[in-house]
């Protein structure tokens, strides 16, 4: 191994450590990981042209195709987008993920041992748990000790995020990963610290509950059974039954839970209008849509043209697939669906990642997580590590 190769492995490992520390604590800190991972990805991409050890999976090409379509949707709507270059730069999450898939492949092959893997896992667990704990303290005491300010919402946990929805959906995906590590802990006993794992599970489960994000709850509860689908079919159905029993008992016995699902009529109606608006946007521009991440800026005008309710309320589609339908048209919608299906198929042999993808798909029916920067750091990080 040359000095240059060693330095590249060290920088890639450092970038992964920074991502582990930053994904639930700081967007700016997470962005620093991209500053390291992007050039390292370019290096390993060039390296792979010679060595040809890394063979991309179909989902890799699907994500690349989706990225190209996102660019085309912006180009064809260039004059109608206020700052089109900013929208192009927002695809950086996909580009870094694609390049990191290659660099992480070589990192795992030639550099990542049990000791280094344990460091990454512990950083991820500690940072995320501290973020959740700080958010819960803010919720209960009115002051977030790590942010030195009040809570982002008076009744819902936010962690260190500024948006409770972003936290609720992100921590739901995190809890799927932690649940998988708990279920399959014997497989990972050499890289796990048991007391830290169980502490992280307990604290972040409380954070998920008090985020009161309905879609996040559903993503977690319906994602967990898929940890057992491949090797434990009976347990899979038993866990599904247990999930529905827990949900049913919670709904019947807790007025708070009932209110969350039945008394947020304004929120439910608003979501439906965004679904309708996304479809109306698709009808107006069926091939490439209004431009990647440009639906929200046009949502009020589209509502008015089609006489859709909540015309004072701008926003994204609150659904990953419908957002792509509106912003990147039929081409982007199909590319996104193909990417999701391929990613799901490819991860079937690894229950934890398979369950993570299922949870991402389920929760993504109720929120645009595939365009939220904080959530994308986690989603694309998992994609890169296991592609």
C-alpha positions in Angstrom: 0.0 0.0 0.0 1.4 3.4 -1.1 1.4 6.5 1.1 -1.2 8.1 -1.1 -3.5 5.0 -0.8 -3.0 5.0 3.0 -3.9 8.7 3.2 -7.0 8.2 1.1 -8.2 5.4 3.3 -7.5 7.5 6.4 -9.4 10.5 5.0 -12.3 8.3 3.9 -12.5 6.7 7.4 -12.4 10.2 8.9 -15.2 11.3 6.6 -17.3 8.4 7.7 -16.6 9.2 11.4 -17.6 12.8 10.9 -20.8 11.6 9.2 -21.5 9.3 12.2 -21.0 12.2 14.6 -22.9 14.8 12.6 -25.9 13.1 11.0 -28.2 13.9 14.0 -26.2 16.7 15.6 -25.2 19.3 13.0 -25.9 19.8 9.3 -22.8 21.9 8.9 -20.7 19.2 10.5 -22.3 16.5 8.3 -21.5 18.7 5.3 -17.8 18.5 6.3 -18.0 14.8 5.7 -18.9 15.5 2.1 -15.9 17.8 1.7 -13.8 14.7 2.5 -15.8 12.0 0.9 -16.3 13.7 -2.5 -12.6 13.9 -3.5 -11.9 10.5 -2.0 -14.7 9.1 -4.0 -13.2 10.6 -7.2 -9.9 9.1 -6.3 -11.3 5.6 -5.8 -13.5 5.9 -8.9 -10.3 6.5 -10.9 -8.6 3.7 -9.0 -11.4 1.4 -9.9 -11.1 2.1 -13.6 -7.7 0.4 -13.4 -8.4 -2.3 -10.8 -12.1 -3.0 -11.6 -12.9 -4.7 -8.3 -16.0 -2.8 -7.6 -19.0 -3.8 -9.8 -22.0 -1.5 -9.3 -25.3 -3.0 -8.5 -28.4 -2.0 -10.6 -29.6 0.4 -7.9 -26.3 2.3 -8.4 -27.2 2.9 -12.0 -30.8 3.7 -11.1 -29.7 6.4 -8.7 -27.3 7.8 -11.3 -30.2 7.8 -13.8 -32.4 9.6 -11.3 -29.7 12.2 -10.8 -29.4 12.8 -14.5 -33.2 13.3 -14.8 -33.1 15.7 -11.9 -30.5 17.8 -13.8 -32.6 17.6 -17.0 -35.7 18.7 -15.1 -33.8 21.8 -13.9 -32.3 22.6 -17.3 -35.7 22.4 -19.0 -37.2 24.7 -16.4 -34.1 26.9 -16.1 -35.8 30.3 -16.7 -38.6 29.4 -14.3 -36.4 28.6 -11.3 -35.2 31.4 -9.2 -31.7 30.0 -8.6 -31.3 26.9 -10.8 -27.6 26.3 -9.9 -28.6 25.9 -6.2 -31.1 23.2 -7.3 -28.4 21.4 -9.2 -26.1 21.5 -6.2 -28.8 19.9 -4.1 -28.2 16.7 -6.0 -24.8 16.5 -4.3 -26.2 14.0 -1.8 -26.7 11.5 -4.7 -23.3 12.2 -6.3 -21.4 11.8 -3.0 -23.4 8.6 -2.3 -22.5 7.1 -5.7 -18.8 8.0 -5.3 -18.8 6.9 -1.7 -20.2 3.5 -2.7 -16.9 2.9 -4.5 -14.6 4.3 -1.8 -16.5 2.5 1.0 -16.1 -0.8 -1.0 -12.3 -0.4 -0.9 -12.3 0.9 2.6 -14.1 -2.3 3.8 -11.9 -4.4 1.7 -8.5 -3.0 2.7 -8.8 -0.8 5.7 -11.9 -1.2 7.9 -11.2 -3.7 10.7 -13.2 -4.6 13.8 -11.6 -1.8 15.9 -12.3 0.9 13.3 -15.8 -0.4 12.8 -16.5 -0.2 16.5 -15.3 3.4 16.6 -17.7 4.4 13.8 -20.6 2.6 15.5 -19.9 4.0 19.0 -19.6 7.5 17.6 -22.9 7.1 15.8 -24.7 5.8 18.9 -23.2 8.3 21.3 -23.8 11.4 19.1 -27.3 10.4 18.2 -28.3 9.5 21.8 -26.8 12.8 23.2 -28.8 14.7 20.5 -32.0 13.0 21.5 -31.3 13.4 25.2 -30.7 17.1 24.8 -33.9 17.5 22.8 -35.9 15.6 25.5 -34.4 17.9 28.2 -35.5 20.9 26.1 -39.0 19.5 25.8 -39.3 18.9 29.5 -37.3 21.8 30.9 -37.6 24.4 28.2 -33.9 24.7 27.4 -31.8 22.6 25.0 -28.4 22.3 26.8 -26.4 21.5 23.6 -28.0 24.2 21.5 -28.2 26.8 24.3 -31.7 27.7 23.3 -35.3 26.7 23.8 -37.0 23.7 22.2 -37.9 24.0 18.5 -41.5 23.0 19.4 -43.4 23.3 22.7 -44.9 19.8 22.7 -42.7 17.7 20.3 -39.2 16.3 20.6 -36.7 17.7 18.0 -33.3 16.4 19.1 -30.8 19.0 17.9 -32.8 19.6 14.7 -34.7 22.8 14.0 -37.7 20.9 12.6 -39.6 18.3 14.6 -40.8 16.5 11.4 -37.2 16.0 10.2 -36.2 14.6 13.6 -39.2 12.3 13.9 -38.7 10.7 10.5 -34.9 10.5 10.9 -35.0 9.0 14.3 -37.5 6.4 13.1 -34.9 5.2 10.5 -32.2 5.2 13.2 -34.4 3.1 15.4 -34.7 0.5 12.7 -31.0 0.2 12.5 -30.6 0.0 16.3 -33.4 -2.6 16.5 -31.6 -4.7 14.0 -28.4 -4.5 16.0 -30.3 -5.6 19.1 -32.0 -8.5 17.3 -28.8 -9.7 15.6 -26.4 -8.6 18.4 -24.5 -11.9 18.4 -23.4 -11.3 14.8 -21.9 -7.9 15.8 -20.7 -8.7 19.3 -17.1 -7.9 18.4 -17.9 -4.4 17.3 -20.8 -3.5 19.7 -20.7 -2.1 23.3 -23.8 -3.7 24.8 -24.6 -1.1 27.5 -24.3 1.6 24.9 -26.5 -0.2 22.4 -29.3 -0.8 24.9 -29.0 2.8 26.3 -29.2 4.2 22.7 -32.2 2.0 22.0 -34.1 3.1 25.1 -33.3 6.8 24.9 -34.0 7.2 21.1 -37.2 5.1 21.4 -38.4 7.7 23.8 -37.3 10.4 21.4 -39.2 8.8 18.6 -42.4 8.5 20.7 -42.3 12.1 21.8 -41.6 13.4 18.3 -45.3 12.5 17.7 -44.5 12.0 14.0 -47.2 9.6 12.8 -45.4 8.6 9.6 -42.2 8.0 11.6 -44.1 5.8 14.1 -45.6 3.8 11.2 -42.3 3.5 9.5 -40.7 2.1 12.6 -43.5 -0.2 13.7 -44.1 -1.6 10.2 -40.4 -1.8 9.4 -39.4 -3.9 12.4 -41.2 -7.1 11.3 -39.0 -7.2 8.1 -36.0 -7.9 10.3 -37.3 -11.5 10.5 -38.7 -12.0 7.0 -35.8 -13.8 5.4 -34.8 -16.3 8.0 -37.6 -16.4 10.6 -40.9 -16.5 8.8 -42.9 -17.5 11.8 -41.4 -14.7 13.9 -42.2 -12.3 11.0 -45.9 -13.0 11.3 -45.7 -13.1 15.1 -44.1 -9.6 15.2 -46.7 -8.3 12.7 -49.4 -9.5 15.1 -47.6 -8.0 18.1 -47.2 -4.6 16.2 -51.0 -4.4 15.5 -51.8 -5.4 19.0 -49.5 -2.7 20.4 -51.0 -0.2 18.0 -54.5 -1.2 18.8 -54.0 -1.1 22.6 -52.2 2.3 22.3 -55.1 3.7 20.2 -57.8 2.5 22.6 -56.1 3.2 25.9 -54.3 6.5 25.1 -56.3 9.7 24.3 -53.1 11.3 23.2 -52.5 8.7 20.5 -56.2 8.9 19.4 -55.9 12.7 19.1 -52.7 12.4 17.0 -54.4 10.3 14.4 -58.0 11.7 14.6 -57.8 15.3 15.6 -55.1 16.5 13.3 -57.7 17.1 10.6 -56.1 20.3 9.4 -52.8 18.4 8.9 -54.5 15.5 7.2 -56.5 17.8 4.8 -53.4 19.8 4.0 -51.5 16.6 3.1 -54.3 15.5 0.8 -54.3 18.9 -1.0 -50.5 18.6 -1.5 -51.1 15.1 -3.0 -53.7 16.6 -5.3 -51.4 19.5 -6.2 -48.5 17.2 -7.0 -50.8 15.3 -9.4 -52.0 18.6 -11.0 -48.4 19.6 -11.4 -47.7 16.3 -13.2 -50.6 16.9 -15.6 -49.3 20.4 -16.4 -45.7 19.2 -17.1 -45.9 15.4 -17.4 -42.4 14.6 -18.8 -39.9 16.4 -16.6 -42.1 18.3 -14.1 -41.4 21.7 -12.6 -37.7 21.0 -11.9 -36.1 19.1 -9.1 -36.9 20.7 -5.7 -39.0 23.4 -7.4 -42.5 22.0 -6.7 -42.8 23.8 -3.4 -42.1 27.2 -4.9 -45.0 26.6 -7.4 -47.4 24.8 -5.1 -49.6 27.8 -4.3 -49.9 28.9 -7.9 -50.8 25.4 -9.0 -53.4 25.2 -6.2 -55.0 28.4 -7.4 -55.0 27.3 -11.1 -56.8 24.0 -10.2 -58.9 25.3 -7.3 -57.3 23.1 -4.7 -57.8 23.8 -1.0 -55.3 25.4 1.4 -54.2 27.9 -1.2 -52.4 30.0 1.4 -50.1 27.1 2.3 -47.0 26.3 0.3 -45.0 23.1 0.7 -43.6 20.0 -0.8 -45.7 17.0 -1.7 -45.2 15.2 1.7 -44.6 12.0 -0.3 -41.4 10.9 -1.9 -42.9 9.4 -5.0 -45.4 12.2 -5.6 -42.7 14.9 -5.1 -40.7 13.3 -7.9 -43.8 13.1 -10.0 -44.4 16.8 -9.6 -40.8 18.1 -9.7 -39.2 15.6 -12.2 -42.2 14.3 -14.1 -43.0 10.8 -15.2 -39.3 10.1 -16.0 -38.2 11.1 -12.5 -41.1 9.2 -10.9 -40.3 6.0 -12.7 -36.5 6.4 -11.9 -37.3 6.8 -8.2 -39.6 3.8 -8.1 -37.1 1.7 -10.0 -34.3 2.8 -7.6 -36.4 1.9 -4.6 -37.4 -1.5 -5.9 -33.9 -2.4 -6.9 -32.5 -1.2 -3.6 -35.1 -3.3 -1.7 -34.3 -6.4 -3.8 -30.6 -6.1 -3.4 -30.8 -5.7 0.4 -33.0 -8.7 1.0 -30.1 -10.8 2.1 -29.2 -8.3 4.8 -32.2 -8.1 7.1 -31.2 -4.8 8.9 -30.7 -2.9 5.7 -33.7 -4.5 4.1 -35.8 -3.4 7.1 -34.3 0.1 6.9 -35.3 0.4 3.2 -38.8 -0.9 4.0 -39.1 1.7 6.7 -37.9 4.4 4.4 -40.5 3.4 1.8 -43.3 3.3 4.4 -42.5 6.6 6.1 -41.9 8.2 2.8 -45.6 7.9 2.0 -46.2 10.7 4.5 -43.2 12.9 4.2 -40.6 14.1 1.6 -37.6 12.5 3.4 -35.7 11.9 0.1 -35.2 15.7 -0.3 -34.6 16.6 3.4 -30.9 17.3 3.8 -30.6 16.0 7.3 -32.5 12.8 6.4 -30.5 12.3 3.2 -27.2 12.3 5.0 -28.5 9.1 6.8 -30.3 7.5 3.9 -27.6 8.0 1.4 -24.9 7.0 3.9 -26.6 3.7 4.5 -27.0 3.2 0.7 -23.3 3.9 0.1 -22.1 1.6 2.9 -24.1 -1.4 1.8 -24.3 -1.0 -2.0 
